[in-house]
Amino acid sequence: MDWSQFIGRFHPLVVHLPIGFLLFGLLLELVAVFRKSKEPDLRKVTAWSYLAGSVGALMSALIGLLLAQGGGYEAGALSLHKWMGFALVVLTAVLYWSKSKKWDKKSPVIAYGLVAVSFILVSLTGHLGGNLTHGSDYLLAHAPAPIKRLAGMSPNGNSQNTLPGNSDSILVFSHIIQPILEEKCTGCHNPSKAKGGLDLSSYEAIQSGGDEGSVLSGSSSLESELVHRVTLPTDNEKYMPPQGNGLSYGEIALLKWWVSQGATDSLKLAGEELPQEIIAVMDRDYGVDASPRSFIEKLLPPEVDDEKIAQANETGLMVSRLTPDSQILELRMTSNKLTSSAPGLLEDMARNIVYADFSGAKLSPEDVGAIGKMQNLIRIDLRHSNVSDEQMETLANLPHLEVVNVYGTGISKAGFDALAKTPQKLKIYLWKTAVSNEELQTLRQDYPHLELIGGANEKMKSS
């Protein structure tokens, strides 16, 4: 049994005694001033109130020293709180002496100045103690916005508690996990009061772990000490948090998933295939639709102005937005040949283009080079164009391409071999190309990620 900690934990109880006696003495001082009372009994009661406050402050300070031996407090803040507590012992003793010896009548300015100082000192000492126990923002966590601004705090609390409007921008740690830890854990695990040597107020501090090492390590999320402690039975002495509301089912699910994904500070909500449980929690608890979305729904290309689109439309193209206010573009040929300025304009808006129709086009090498810059291209139509086997390599390097139409072109098996280098699934329309029936069967067998739609060249089939 640790007697020092047993007695020390009475500090929060005892500390209210000197505060109450001192405030009572200050109240009596105000009564005497406004009533202009010189009653000796009132003076005696005021003096005894200061004496009781001094004794109470001494008891509180001594018990506080025992509590501090348990560790887990920031040294600088603890030292300041300790010396301010002993200063309050001395000051209240001086106030008792001043009142009992009627010194305040001889030097009222100094005497009442000490009274004002004592009020300020007890407020600051109590505030520091609250910071050590509950964290530096505990007192003003629910204060009105103007008061928070005066204190240098965000009016909405921690800015990371507000989720971005776009779910693609949600960082799992910054926007979800850290606010959970701040609400439920940092009262005991902060820079000023790091119980068990563990500070959970920042990602870097969490990575550092506590006295017993890392709280994130383990082959599974449940082996992580951070997850283990919050999932213990509530009557277990190691259950966290020991006071207040524990983590909810949804908060635990999010914490476990974050740890299972590597517990990084760069993990994005939209960047992962989410379990149905996490999708449901985000919808229910945060009002965020985290269900899987297509690539085009998540695409955030740079802005392109109408003037640039108008210039492109003078080069043998028709460029249009998918919706009036969208930055996502589709294009089609309006003639069979592009002007010399077209490739440069296409490169300027390459990341915005998702659908491209070059059917019947006579494409130059420069035109094909511009197509190779369209890294967000999803579908391309090259029917009856002059596209060649060599240029299929360019299409294979487009990471989001889903559909290619080469109907009626001279593409041979070599071109499809080059196109098959793409890692993603690809749907290809290949009627009337230079591929035989045997080659088509080989392609389907060798490249299962290619969905080859169509038959072999009629001329080759008859031969």
HELIX and SHEET records of a PDB file:
HELIX    1   1 TRP A    3  GLY A    8  1                                   6    
HELIX    2   2 HIS A   11  VAL A   14  1                                   4    
HELIX    3   3 HIS A   16  ARG A   35  1                                  20    
HELIX    4   4 PRO A   40  ALA A   68  1                                  29    
HELIX    5   5 ALA A   75  SER A  100  1                                  26    
HELIX    6   6 TRP A  103  LYS A  106  1                                   4    
HELIX    7   7 PRO A  108  HIS A  134  1                                  27    
HELIX    8   8 ALA A  145  LEU A  150  1                                   6    
HELIX    9   9 SER A  159  ASN A  161  5                                   3    
HELIX   10  10 SER A  167  SER A  169  5                                   3    
HELIX   11  11 VAL A  172  ILE A  177  3                                   6    
HELIX   12  12 GLN A  178  LYS A  184  1                                   7    
HELIX   13  13 LYS A  195  GLY A  197  5                                   3    
HELIX   14  14 TYR A  203  SER A  208  1                                   6    
HELIX   15  15 SER A  221  GLU A  223  5                                   3    
HELIX   16  16 GLU A  225  VAL A  230  1                                   6    
HELIX   17  17 TYR A  249  SER A  260  1                                  12    
HELIX   18  18 LEU A  269  GLY A  271  5                                   3    
HELIX   19  19 GLN A  276  TYR A  286  1                                  11    
HELIX   20  20 PHE A  295  LYS A  298  1                                   4    
HELIX   21  21 ASP A  306  ALA A  312  1                                   7    
HELIX   22  22 ALA A  342  ASP A  348  1                                   7    
HELIX   23  23 ALA A  350  ASN A  352  5                                   3    
HELIX   24  24 PRO A  365  ILE A  371  1                                   7    
HELIX   25  25 MET A  392  ALA A  396  1                                   5    
HELIX   26  26 LYS A  413  LEU A  419  1                                   7    
HELIX   27  27 ASN A  437  ASP A  446  1                                  10    
HELIX   28  28 GLU A  458  SER A  462  1                                   5    
SHEET    1   A 7 LEU A 317  ARG A 321  0                                        
SHEET    2   A 7 LEU A 329  MET A 333 -1                                        
SHEET    3   A 7 ILE A 353  ASP A 357  1                                        
SHEET    4   A 7 ARG A 379  ASP A 381  1                                        
SHEET    5   A 7 VAL A 403  ASN A 405  1                                        
SHEET    6   A 7 LEU A 426  TYR A 429  1                                        
SHEET    7   A 7 LEU A 450  ILE A 453  1                                        
END                                                                             
